[in-house]
Amino acid sequence: MHDLTQEQLAQAIGVNRQTILAIEKEKYIPSLDLAFKIARYFDVNIEEIFIR
Amino acid sequence: MQRNTFYSLIGCIALALLAIFWYSIEIHLPLLIIVAFIVAIIVIYLARSRVTNLIEDERDQKITEQATIRTMQVFWVAFCAFSIGAAMEILHIPEFPRLTPSMHEPVILPPRLMGYIQLGLLCLMIFLYVGFRIYYARKYGEWDTDEE
């Protein structure tokens, strides 16, 4: 959708690529701070990313 | 400095420390390995601060935190139990059970041996920590790969 790699997203929000991968695979639950950073990066509400 | 260069540096330092350790034993100079160890740690910290592509994020911190907590939970019980037992053994208190003529003298472990056992327990803690670290790293997806 955003044509974005995990590496680019990781760099933009200051984490490792492995952390992005772990969040995607639901192996790691990010802190609220990190969740907000991700939501802010995509300019969407937090529930649009993390709540199914 | 790149991350891989940093890891190579750590490997070289570890090998050098091992060599210094055995050399200090050979020349009977324990101060050498003590100083070498402190210098090695300082060098590692300095090098780490210069690594450009090494990011320690909240997931890394969580892995470290969980591994440390679990290690301490296991370790302090084993270490304290042994230490209390050793102290009682050394101080001969309480003299229990009371010796009767039919009983043999209880075997008292030499204090130096107890020190070695405590040292062994400390070394075991390192392995325990590494084990827990691997476990939590796997749990939080450290070595996962994707199709990207």
Backbone of each chain as ProteinMPNN parsed JSONL, in Angstrom:
{"seq_chain_A": "MHDLTQEQLAQAIGVNRQTILAIEKEKYIPSLDLAFKIARYFDVNIEEIFIR", "coords_chain_A": {"N_chain_A": [[0.833, -1.197, 0.0], [1.874, 1.267, 0.917], [4.243, 1.047, -0.333], [6.663, 0.396, 1.016], [9.59, -0.609, 2.713], [10.437, -2.937, 5.343], [12.798, -2.241, 6.544], [13.021, 0.489, 5.952], [10.835, 1.537, 7.337], [11.557, 0.795, 9.924], [13.888, 2.297, 10.314], [12.813, 4.836, 10.164], [11.261, 5.039, 12.475], [13.013, 4.452, 14.427], [13.801, 1.818, 15.305], [14.834, -1.708, 15.246], [14.877, -3.67, 12.207], [14.086, -6.22, 12.712], [12.374, -5.949, 14.823], [10.14, -4.766, 13.692], [9.382, -6.866, 12.056], [8.81, -8.79, 14.011], [6.606, -7.613, 15.238], [4.793, -7.627, 13.123], [4.47, -10.373, 12.829], [3.195, -10.926, 15.11], [4.618, -11.629, 17.366], [5.7, -10.001, 19.115], [4.492, -7.541, 21.264], [4.118, -4.207, 20.792], [5.146, -1.295, 22.716], [2.98, 1.34, 23.965], [4.004, 3.739, 23.223], [5.647, 3.148, 21.005], [3.712, 2.056, 19.332], [2.127, 4.298, 18.851], [3.99, 5.824, 17.476], [4.253, 4.372, 15.114], [1.656, 4.531, 14.13], [1.454, 7.28, 13.794], [3.353, 7.635, 11.855], [2.195, 6.468, 9.612], [0.078, 8.061, 9.46], [-2.449, 7.49, 10.508], [-5.161, 6.307, 12.639], [-4.425, 4.666, 15.74], [-5.867, 2.325, 16.238], [-6.533, 1.44, 13.771], [-4.363, 0.131, 12.821], [-3.59, -1.733, 14.789], [-5.839, -3.009, 15.837], [-7.989, -5.562, 15.074]], "CA_chain_A": [[0.0, 0.0, 0.0], [2.75, 2.44, 0.993], [5.485, 0.719, -1.027], [7.653, 0.691, 2.05], [10.221, -1.83, 3.229], [10.525, -2.992, 6.808], [14.013, -1.504, 6.905], [12.723, 1.928, 5.892], [9.945, 1.86, 8.456], [12.343, 0.657, 11.148], [14.771, 3.474, 10.424], [12.006, 6.046, 10.383], [10.744, 5.134, 13.846], [14.129, 4.22, 15.357], [13.902, 0.451, 15.851], [15.442, -2.676, 14.324], [13.955, -4.298, 11.247], [13.587, -7.437, 13.354], [11.25, -5.561, 15.683], [8.984, -4.602, 12.794], [9.007, -8.225, 11.66], [8.207, -9.45, 15.183], [5.268, -7.024, 15.417], [3.965, -8.156, 12.029], [4.179, -11.791, 13.074], [2.517, -10.964, 16.415], [5.46, -12.259, 18.377], [6.038, -8.955, 20.061], [3.48, -6.484, 21.377], [4.872, -2.968, 21.025], [4.676, -0.392, 23.773], [2.064, 2.352, 23.442], [4.831, 4.768, 22.601], [6.036, 2.674, 19.669], [2.484, 1.909, 18.542], [1.752, 5.648, 18.405], [4.959, 6.252, 16.462], [3.902, 3.69, 13.859], [0.385, 5.11, 13.651], [1.747, 8.642, 13.347], [4.125, 7.54, 10.609], [1.257, 6.182, 8.521], [-0.961, 9.084, 9.546], [-3.753, 6.846, 10.742], [-5.414, 6.066, 14.061], [-3.713, 3.486, 16.242], [-6.709, 1.122, 16.136], [-6.575, 0.986, 12.375], [-3.213, -0.753, 12.599], [-3.424, -2.807, 15.763], [-7.066, -3.704, 16.235], [-8.65, -6.21, 13.929]], "C_chain_A": [[0.88, 1.263, 0.0], [4.067, 2.236, 0.253], [6.692, 1.012, -0.141], [8.281, -0.614, 2.532], [10.246, -1.765, 4.763], [11.713, -2.173, 7.296], [13.747, 0.002, 6.945], [11.842, 2.358, 7.06], [10.717, 1.824, 9.777], [13.242, 1.873, 11.367], [13.98, 4.73, 10.767], [11.535, 6.178, 11.826], [11.793, 4.729, 14.887], [14.15, 2.869, 16.043], [14.623, -0.45, 14.846], [14.396, -3.209, 13.349], [13.302, -5.527, 11.872], [12.386, -7.142, 14.266], [9.983, -5.382, 14.854], [8.447, -5.974, 12.386], [8.285, -8.951, 12.805], [6.795, -8.917, 15.451], [4.314, -7.568, 14.354], [3.533, -9.593, 12.311], [3.507, -12.017, 14.428], [3.309, -11.721, 17.466], [5.857, -11.241, 19.439], [4.95, -7.892, 20.056], [4.216, -5.173, 21.68], [4.302, -2.153, 22.18], [3.741, 0.628, 23.127], [2.833, 3.42, 22.68], [5.194, 4.383, 21.155], [4.813, 2.537, 18.758], [2.035, 3.272, 18.003], [2.699, 6.156, 17.328], [4.603, 5.666, 15.101], [2.64, 4.318, 13.255], [0.625, 6.507, 13.089], [2.484, 8.614, 12.001], [3.188, 7.319, 9.412], [0.087, 7.175, 8.481], [-2.358, 8.463, 9.644], [-3.968, 6.718, 12.253], [-4.774, 4.747, 14.472], [-4.536, 2.198, 16.07], [-6.806, 0.598, 14.703], [-5.418, 0.033, 12.064], [-3.261, -1.965, 13.516], [-4.703, -3.533, 16.176], [-7.734, -4.27, 14.997], [-10.11, -6.422, 14.226]], "O_chain_A": [[0.673, 2.187, -0.786], [4.908, 3.134, 0.211], [7.599, 1.762, -0.503], [7.582, -1.607, 2.736], [10.098, -0.707, 5.374], [11.642, -1.501, 8.325], [14.192, 0.699, 7.857], [12.067, 3.394, 7.684], [10.558, 2.697, 10.63], [13.335, 2.401, 12.475], [14.421, 5.57, 11.552], [11.421, 7.287, 12.347], [11.499, 4.67, 16.081], [14.477, 2.775, 17.225], [14.976, -0.02, 13.747], [13.198, -3.2, 13.629], [12.14, -5.838, 11.61], [11.506, -7.982, 14.448], [8.895, -5.792, 15.261], [7.24, -6.213, 12.37], [7.283, -9.633, 12.591], [5.903, -9.67, 15.84], [3.173, -7.924, 14.651], [2.389, -9.976, 12.065], [3.279, -13.156, 14.838], [2.741, -12.369, 18.345], [6.298, -11.603, 20.53], [4.537, -7.405, 19.004], [4.865, -5.054, 22.719], [3.142, -2.302, 22.562], [3.708, 0.768, 21.904], [2.388, 3.93, 21.652], [5.063, 5.18, 20.227], [4.869, 2.857, 17.571], [1.618, 3.387, 16.85], [2.281, 6.831, 16.387], [4.643, 6.35, 14.078], [2.566, 4.593, 12.058], [0.077, 6.874, 12.05], [2.262, 9.459, 11.133], [3.371, 7.907, 8.346], [-0.766, 7.128, 7.594], [-3.297, 8.864, 8.956], [-3.063, 6.989, 13.042], [-4.605, 3.837, 13.66], [-3.99, 1.129, 15.797], [-7.129, -0.569, 14.481], [-5.505, -0.776, 11.14], [-3.005, -3.089, 13.084], [-4.63, -4.584, 16.814], [-8.004, -3.567, 14.022], [-10.84, -6.953, 13.389]]}, "seq_chain_B": "MQRNTFYSLIGCIALALLAIFWYSIEIHLPLLIIVAFIVAIIVIYLARSRVTNLIEDERDQKITEQATIRTMQVFWVAFCAFSIGAAMEILHIPEFPRLTPSMHEPVILPPRLMGYIQLGLLCLMIFLYVGFRIYYARKYGEWDTDEE", "coords_chain_B": {"N_chain_B": [[31.741, 2.835, 12.634], [30.936, -0.413, 11.509], [28.342, -2.817, 12.315], [29.055, -5.541, 12.046], [31.822, -5.384, 12.068], [32.202, -4.578, 14.647], [31.299, -6.865, 16.051], [33.268, -8.651, 15.2], [35.453, -7.488, 16.388], [34.83, -7.905, 19.082], [35.068, -10.678, 19.174], [37.829, -10.956, 18.679], [38.834, -9.664, 20.941], [37.904, -11.365, 22.931], [39.363, -13.694, 22.357], [41.945, -12.707, 22.802], [41.764, -12.135, 25.514], [41.465, -14.687, 26.548], [43.949, -15.78, 25.93], [45.578, -14.086, 27.456], [44.651, -14.735, 29.961], [45.541, -17.417, 30.358], [48.252, -16.935, 30.131], [48.713, -15.256, 32.303], [48.308, -17.067, 34.302], [50.435, -18.749, 33.869], [52.626, -17.117, 34.439], [52.1, -16.55, 37.011], [50.644, -14.202, 37.781], [48.032, -12.725, 38.731], [47.03, -10.149, 38.599], [47.384, -9.23, 36.036], [45.408, -10.4, 34.343], [43.195, -9.326, 35.561], [43.466, -6.541, 35.124], [43.531, -6.61, 32.319], [40.967, -7.547, 31.743], [39.336, -5.451, 32.67], [40.204, -3.384, 31.001], [39.452, -4.477, 28.54], [36.646, -4.45, 28.742], [36.177, -1.689, 28.861], [37.137, -0.939, 26.325], [35.306, -2.31, 24.714], [32.9, -0.998, 25.39], [33.479, 1.584, 24.492], [33.866, 1.106, 21.768], [31.355, 0.221, 21.11], [29.783, 2.462, 21.325], [30.458, 3.724, 19.046], [29.399, 2.372, 16.973], [27.551, 2.455, 14.055], [25.277, 1.291, 12.867], [23.864, -0.105, 14.825], [21.161, -0.623, 16.641], [19.597, -0.369, 19.698], [16.606, -1.273, 20.621], [13.28, -1.117, 22.126], [12.42, -3.757, 22.147], [14.76, -5.271, 22.276], [15.627, -4.42, 24.765], [13.613, -5.483, 26.318], [14.04, -8.217, 25.984], [16.558, -8.496, 27.198], [15.893, -7.664, 29.78], [13.959, -9.573, 30.62], [15.48, -11.931, 30.471], [17.434, -11.39, 32.39], [15.923, -11.105, 34.744], [14.791, -13.702, 35.025], [17.143, -15.222, 35.253], [18.215, -14.246, 37.641], [16.186, -14.984, 39.374], [16.411, -17.763, 39.445], [19.077, -18.073, 40.114], [19.666, -16.726, 42.593], [18.418, -18.241, 44.528], [19.709, -20.762, 44.417], [22.352, -19.957, 44.908], [22.251, -18.587, 47.395], [21.199, -20.596, 49.044], [23.249, -22.5, 48.982], [25.356, -20.941, 50.018], [24.488, -20.28, 52.607], [24.364, -22.805, 53.725], [27.08, -23.477, 53.498], [28.262, -21.55, 55.167], [27.231, -22.33, 57.632], [28.382, -24.825, 57.834], [31.111, -24.183, 57.962], [31.228, -22.683, 60.309], [30.402, -24.496, 62.125], [27.842, -24.527, 63.215], [24.388, -25.124, 63.679], [25.549, -27.574, 66.021], [24.49, -30.249, 64.921], [23.14, -33.257, 63.724], [23.349, -34.257, 67.174], [26.314, -35.864, 68.086], [26.569, -39.296, 68.477], [28.108, -42.094, 70.095], [28.07, -44.14, 68.199], [28.031, -42.863, 65.795], [29.713, -41.521, 62.904], [32.29, -39.054, 62.527], [31.138, -36.019, 61.137], [31.543, -35.199, 57.689], [33.476, -32.494, 56.889], [33.497, -29.913, 54.639], [36.26, -28.377, 53.089], [36.877, -24.841, 53.455], [37.959, -23.576, 51.178], [37.188, -25.185, 49.067], [34.488, -24.727, 49.116], [34.432, -22.097, 48.302], [35.281, -22.447, 45.683], [33.14, -23.847, 44.695], [31.167, -21.903, 44.879], [32.181, -20.116, 43.04], [31.948, -21.664, 40.783], [29.173, -21.765, 40.644], [28.66, -19.114, 40.035], [29.793, -18.995, 37.485], [28.083, -20.702, 36.239], [25.823, -19.177, 36.231], [26.272, -17.419, 34.162], [26.029, -19.068, 31.917], [23.417, -19.787, 32.281], [22.157, -17.335, 31.937], [22.752, -16.814, 29.264], [21.357, -18.909, 28.099], [18.683, -18.268, 28.822], [18.505, -15.872, 27.497], [18.675, -16.629, 24.824], [16.328, -18.099, 24.687], [14.316, -16.111, 25.166], [14.889, -14.385, 23.071], [14.213, -15.922, 20.886], [11.524, -16.217, 21.438], [10.559, -13.614, 21.134], [10.895, -13.259, 18.448], [13.516, -12.983, 17.313], [15.142, -14.326, 15.402], [13.534, -14.674, 13.286], [12.452, -14.951, 9.881], [11.325, -13.383, 6.848], [9.399, -13.14, 3.794], [10.251, -11.012, 2.456]], "CA_chain_B": [[32.061, 1.4, 12.639], [29.783, -1.254, 11.18], [27.988, -3.788, 13.355], [29.841, -6.774, 11.891], [33.19, -5.074, 12.514], [32.129, -4.566, 16.108], [31.246, -8.254, 16.514], [34.598, -9.23, 14.969], [36.319, -6.924, 17.434], [34.522, -8.613, 20.33], [35.682, -12.002, 19.039], [39.289, -10.804, 18.845], [39.083, -9.328, 22.361], [37.675, -12.591, 23.705], [40.53, -14.57, 22.143], [43.093, -12.086, 23.476], [41.558, -12.319, 26.965], [41.747, -16.094, 26.851], [45.411, -15.941, 25.89], [46.139, -13.373, 28.624], [44.265, -15.52, 31.147], [46.477, -18.538, 30.533], [49.59, -16.375, 30.337], [48.808, -14.768, 33.692], [48.452, -18.259, 35.15], [51.788, -19.254, 33.669], [53.623, -16.269, 35.122], [51.61, -16.335, 38.388], [50.356, -12.783, 37.965], [46.588, -12.54, 38.536], [46.711, -8.743, 38.308], [47.405, -9.05, 34.581], [44.096, -10.711, 33.766], [42.223, -8.371, 36.127], [43.613, -5.284, 34.366], [43.149, -6.889, 30.925], [39.506, -7.665, 31.687], [38.762, -4.101, 32.812], [40.526, -2.657, 29.757], [38.62, -5.049, 27.465], [35.27, -3.947, 28.895], [36.182, -0.27, 28.472], [37.276, -0.891, 24.858], [34.031, -2.749, 24.117], [31.905, 0.078, 25.556], [33.848, 2.691, 23.601], [33.604, 0.684, 20.386], [29.902, 0.095, 20.942], [29.204, 3.794, 21.133], [30.805, 4.208, 17.693], [28.738, 1.556, 15.945], [26.531, 3.302, 13.429], [24.021, 0.598, 12.526], [23.429, -0.988, 15.926], [20.096, 0.068, 17.385], [19.002, -1.162, 20.78], [15.264, -0.736, 20.8], [12.54, -1.6, 23.299], [12.329, -5.225, 22.133], [16.05, -5.742, 22.799], [15.638, -4.157, 26.205], [12.693, -6.434, 26.957], [14.726, -9.517, 25.988], [17.589, -8.413, 28.246], [15.224, -7.557, 31.082], [13.346, -10.861, 30.952], [16.548, -12.911, 30.711], [18.078, -11.042, 33.658], [15.002, -11.419, 35.844], [14.702, -15.165, 35.183], [18.437, -15.716, 35.738], [18.338, -13.911, 39.067], [15.204, -15.782, 40.13], [16.964, -19.107, 39.644], [20.418, -18.03, 40.68], [19.796, -16.321, 43.996], [17.98, -19.355, 45.389], [20.799, -21.745, 44.45], [23.556, -19.376, 45.503], [22.024, -18.315, 48.827], [21.046, -21.874, 49.752], [24.58, -23.074, 49.157], [26.173, -20.07, 50.87], [24.042, -20.43, 54.001], [24.835, -24.133, 54.13], [28.537, -23.422, 53.63], [28.584, -20.769, 56.368], [26.916, -23.183, 58.793], [29.381, -25.886, 57.857], [32.382, -23.608, 58.396], [31.118, -22.23, 61.705], [29.972, -25.661, 62.922], [26.622, -24.274, 63.972], [24.399, -25.712, 65.017], [26.111, -28.933, 66.067], [23.291, -31.075, 64.83], [22.616, -33.908, 64.932], [24.339, -34.536, 68.215], [27.049, -37.097, 67.78], [26.502, -40.401, 69.445], [29.309, -42.915, 69.882], [27.998, -44.987, 67.003], [28.068, -42.055, 64.57], [31.026, -41.064, 62.452], [32.504, -37.597, 62.445], [30.612, -35.527, 59.859], [32.565, -34.721, 56.74], [33.421, -31.035, 56.752], [34.134, -29.475, 53.398], [37.202, -27.266, 53.309], [36.339, -23.548, 52.994], [38.423, -23.243, 49.827], [36.337, -25.916, 48.122], [33.193, -24.02, 49.06], [34.672, -20.931, 47.451], [35.317, -22.898, 44.288], [31.765, -24.196, 44.29], [30.471, -20.63, 44.653], [32.705, -19.597, 41.777], [31.304, -22.487, 39.757], [27.781, -21.318, 40.527], [28.681, -17.834, 39.318], [30.017, -19.301, 36.057], [26.842, -21.322, 35.768], [24.871, -18.092, 36.024], [26.524, -16.862, 32.823], [25.408, -19.989, 30.954], [21.968, -19.671, 32.501], [21.736, -16.076, 31.32], [22.813, -16.997, 27.797], [20.231, -19.793, 27.767], [17.433, -17.496, 28.902], [18.535, -14.844, 26.442], [18.332, -17.306, 23.563], [14.909, -18.456, 24.773], [13.465, -14.928, 24.971], [15.129, -13.854, 21.727], [13.373, -16.741, 19.992], [10.123, -15.924, 21.747], [10.213, -12.312, 20.571], [11.13, -13.226, 17.006], [14.852, -12.462, 16.935], [15.724, -14.942, 14.21], [12.503, -14.933, 12.271], [12.684, -14.365, 8.556], [10.096, -13.258, 6.064], [9.562, -13.322, 2.355], [10.572, -9.725, 1.841]], "C_chain_B": [[30.792, 0.592, 12.347], [29.563, -2.305, 12.27], [28.846, -5.057, 13.273], [31.287, -6.581, 12.321], [33.249, -5.112, 14.037], [32.111, -5.994, 16.669], [32.59, -8.957, 16.312], [35.569, -8.766, 16.043], [36.094, -7.637, 18.766], [35.16, -10.006, 20.319], [37.184, -11.953, 19.274], [39.63, -10.523, 20.311], [38.927, -10.577, 23.229], [38.866, -13.54, 23.585], [41.758, -14.035, 22.878], [42.98, -12.287, 24.987], [41.884, -13.748, 27.393], [43.255, -16.347, 26.904], [46.06, -15.292, 27.111], [45.847, -14.147, 29.912], [45.279, -16.647, 31.406], [47.906, -18.046, 30.767], [49.751, -15.894, 31.777], [48.909, -15.927, 34.674], [49.9, -18.758, 35.082], [52.828, -18.427, 34.429], [53.196, -15.917, 36.558], [51.354, -14.848, 38.683], [48.862, -12.512, 37.708], [46.192, -11.108, 38.186], [46.607, -8.48, 36.804], [46.026, -9.298, 33.968], [43.03, -9.758, 34.309], [42.249, -7.067, 35.328], [43.144, -5.482, 32.921], [41.627, -6.94, 30.774], [38.847, -6.283, 31.742], [38.992, -3.292, 31.527], [39.626, -3.148, 28.61], [37.194, -4.515, 27.538], [35.187, -2.484, 28.46], [36.257, -0.137, 26.945], [35.959, -1.271, 24.181], [32.983, -1.641, 24.216], [32.199, 1.251, 24.617], [33.524, 2.358, 22.148], [32.106, 0.645, 20.113], [29.258, 1.46, 20.673], [29.508, 4.348, 19.736], [30.148, 3.381, 16.588], [27.574, 2.344, 15.369], [25.21, 2.572, 13.192], [23.615, -0.437, 13.582], [22.409, -0.224, 16.771], [19.584, -0.863, 18.47], [17.628, -0.571, 21.061], [14.568, -1.41, 21.974], [12.415, -3.126, 23.33], [13.628, -5.84, 22.662], [16.112, -5.579, 24.323], [14.741, -5.138, 26.948], [13.337, -7.816, 27.053], [15.766, -9.55, 27.114], [16.96, -8.438, 29.635], [14.66, -8.911, 31.532], [14.415, -11.903, 31.287], [17.224, -12.655, 32.055], [17.201, -11.434, 34.844], [14.959, -12.928, 36.097], [16.009, -15.74, 35.738], [18.566, -15.459, 37.239], [17.381, -14.739, 39.915], [15.754, -17.172, 40.43], [18.251, -19.038, 40.457], [20.445, -17.714, 42.168], [19.368, -17.433, 44.939], [19.129, -20.357, 45.545], [22.013, -21.197, 45.205], [23.384, -19.148, 47.009], [21.904, -19.615, 49.608], [22.416, -22.498, 50.009], [25.41, -22.25, 50.136], [25.788, -20.2, 52.341], [24.525, -21.772, 54.548], [26.33, -24.136, 54.378], [28.943, -22.673, 54.894], [28.337, -21.602, 57.623], [27.962, -24.28, 58.952], [30.707, -25.369, 58.415], [32.335, -23.244, 59.884], [30.69, -23.341, 62.664], [28.718, -25.365, 63.743], [25.411, -24.598, 63.116], [25.026, -27.108, 64.944], [24.939, -29.915, 66.074], [23.43, -32.018, 63.647], [23.735, -34.173, 65.933], [25.013, -35.875, 67.914], [26.856, -38.12, 68.89], [27.723, -41.283, 69.17], [29.27, -43.735, 68.606], [28.151, -44.187, 65.699], [29.494, -41.653, 64.221], [31.097, -39.545, 62.518], [31.9, -37.099, 61.13], [31.738, -34.998, 58.969], [32.411, -33.204, 56.584], [34.197, -30.631, 55.5], [35.115, -28.34, 53.695], [36.642, -25.959, 52.745], [36.752, -23.206, 51.571], [37.553, -23.93, 48.771], [34.982, -25.226, 47.98], [33.3, -22.78, 48.184], [34.668, -21.308, 45.989], [33.909, -23.238, 43.79], [30.96, -22.917, 44.019], [30.903, -20.011, 43.323], [32.063, -20.355, 40.601], [29.864, -22.072, 39.53], [27.694, -19.994, 39.767], [28.879, -18.056, 37.816], [28.751, -19.895, 35.443], [25.791, -20.256, 35.448], [25.033, -17.495, 34.618], [25.85, -17.741, 31.769], [23.879, -19.919, 31.037], [21.429, -18.427, 31.795], [21.715, -16.208, 29.792], [21.63, -17.849, 27.337], [18.914, -19.037, 27.756], [17.355, -16.442, 27.797], [18.141, -15.449, 25.088], [16.833, -17.624, 23.541], [14.021, -17.236, 24.48], [13.671, -14.288, 23.596], [14.281, -14.623, 20.709], [11.904, -16.391, 20.176], [9.684, -14.611, 21.099], [10.705, -12.143, 19.131], [12.474, -12.7, 16.551], [15.364, -13.046, 15.621], [14.695, -15.299, 13.152], [12.887, -14.312, 10.943], [11.34, -14.22, 7.849], [10.415, -13.335, 4.583], [10.018, -12.042, 1.668], [11.856, -9.794, 1.023]], "O_chain_B": [[29.719, 0.884, 12.874], [30.469, -2.634, 13.036], [29.302, -5.579, 14.291], [31.908, -7.492, 12.869], [34.208, -5.606, 14.631], [32.812, -6.298, 17.633], [33.005, -9.761, 17.146], [36.392, -9.535, 16.541], [37.045, -7.936, 19.488], [35.717, -10.454, 21.321], [37.743, -12.796, 19.974], [40.589, -11.074, 20.852], [39.716, -10.814, 24.143], [39.321, -14.115, 24.574], [42.512, -14.791, 23.491], [43.972, -12.573, 25.659], [42.487, -13.987, 28.44], [43.761, -17.028, 27.795], [46.965, -15.858, 27.723], [46.673, -14.208, 30.823], [45.796, -16.803, 32.513], [48.672, -18.664, 31.507], [50.796, -16.098, 32.395], [49.512, -15.8, 35.74], [50.499, -19.133, 36.09], [53.783, -18.967, 34.987], [53.833, -15.106, 37.229], [51.795, -14.319, 39.703], [48.478, -12.118, 36.607], [45.158, -10.875, 37.56], [45.844, -7.622, 36.362], [45.541, -8.496, 33.17], [42.077, -9.421, 33.606], [41.21, -6.554, 34.912], [42.448, -4.632, 32.365], [41.075, -6.436, 29.796], [37.933, -5.982, 30.975], [38.092, -2.61, 31.037], [39.112, -2.355, 27.821], [36.603, -4.169, 26.516], [34.244, -2.087, 27.776], [35.54, 0.666, 26.346], [35.546, -0.644, 23.205], [32.264, -1.371, 23.253], [31.289, 1.832, 24.026], [32.993, 3.179, 21.4], [31.65, 0.992, 19.024], [28.312, 1.577, 19.893], [28.892, 5.321, 19.299], [30.328, 3.666, 15.404], [26.718, 2.838, 16.103], [24.141, 3.172, 13.306], [23.091, -1.502, 13.257], [22.754, 0.696, 17.512], [19.189, -1.997, 18.2], [17.507, 0.496, 21.662], [15.18, -2.173, 22.721], [12.317, -3.721, 24.403], [13.595, -6.818, 23.409], [16.574, -6.457, 25.052], [15.057, -5.572, 28.056], [13.203, -8.503, 28.065], [15.839, -10.511, 27.88], [17.426, -9.134, 30.538], [14.858, -9.335, 32.67], [14.284, -12.656, 32.251], [17.55, -13.597, 32.778], [17.675, -12.018, 35.818], [15.074, -13.377, 37.237], [15.991, -16.633, 36.586], [18.971, -16.336, 38.002], [17.714, -15.146, 41.028], [15.583, -17.693, 41.532], [18.478, -19.839, 41.363], [21.167, -18.362, 42.925], [19.906, -17.55, 46.04], [19.476, -20.75, 46.658], [22.614, -21.886, 46.03], [24.27, -19.478, 47.797], [22.442, -19.73, 50.709], [22.703, -22.964, 51.112], [26.094, -22.811, 50.992], [26.653, -20.227, 53.217], [25.022, -21.865, 55.671], [26.802, -24.726, 55.35], [29.85, -23.097, 55.61], [29.136, -21.581, 58.56], [28.368, -24.615, 60.065], [31.346, -26.028, 59.234], [33.295, -23.476, 60.619], [30.628, -23.133, 63.876], [28.554, -25.895, 64.842], [25.438, -24.353, 61.91], [25.015, -27.737, 63.886], [24.476, -30.342, 67.131], [23.838, -31.545, 62.587], [24.905, -34.294, 65.571], [24.372, -36.859, 67.545], [26.971, -37.817, 70.078], [28.302, -41.202, 68.087], [30.308, -43.999, 67.998], [28.372, -44.763, 64.634], [30.35, -41.47, 65.086], [30.077, -38.857, 62.559], [32.137, -37.714, 60.09], [32.729, -34.437, 59.437], [31.353, -32.707, 56.198], [35.372, -30.957, 55.33], [34.808, -27.443, 54.479], [36.009, -25.956, 51.689], [35.973, -22.605, 50.831], [37.226, -23.351, 47.735], [34.41, -25.149, 46.893], [32.387, -22.455, 47.425], [34.125, -20.588, 45.151], [33.541, -22.961, 42.648], [30.181, -22.848, 43.069], [30.089, -19.456, 42.584], [31.694, -19.77, 39.583], [29.384, -22.026, 38.398], [26.784, -19.779, 38.967], [28.237, -17.412, 36.986], [28.406, -19.626, 34.293], [24.986, -20.407, 34.53], [24.053, -17.118, 33.975], [25.192, -17.245, 30.855], [23.166, -19.981, 30.036], [20.385, -18.467, 31.144], [20.778, -15.765, 29.128], [20.99, -17.557, 26.327], [18.128, -19.144, 26.814], [16.29, -16.166, 27.246], [17.381, -14.859, 24.321], [16.16, -17.446, 22.526], [13.101, -17.306, 23.665], [12.74, -13.72, 23.025], [13.708, -14.036, 19.791], [11.144, -16.282, 19.214], [8.572, -14.509, 20.579], [10.906, -11.023, 18.66], [12.567, -12.042, 15.514], [15.957, -12.329, 14.815], [14.942, -16.105, 12.255], [13.559, -13.283, 10.89], [10.354, -14.859, 8.216], [11.557, -13.566, 4.183], [10.153, -11.997, 0.446], [12.27, -8.793, 0.437]]}, "name": "protein", "num_of_chains": 2, "seq": "MHDLTQEQLAQAIGVNRQTILAIEKEKYIPSLDLAFKIARYFDVNIEEIFIRMQRNTFYSLIGCIALALLAIFWYSIEIHLPLLIIVAFIVAIIVIYLARSRVTNLIEDERDQKITEQATIRTMQVFWVAFCAFSIGAAMEILHIPEFPRLTPSMHEPVILPPRLMGYIQLGLLCLMIFLYVGFRIYYARKYGEWDTDEE"}
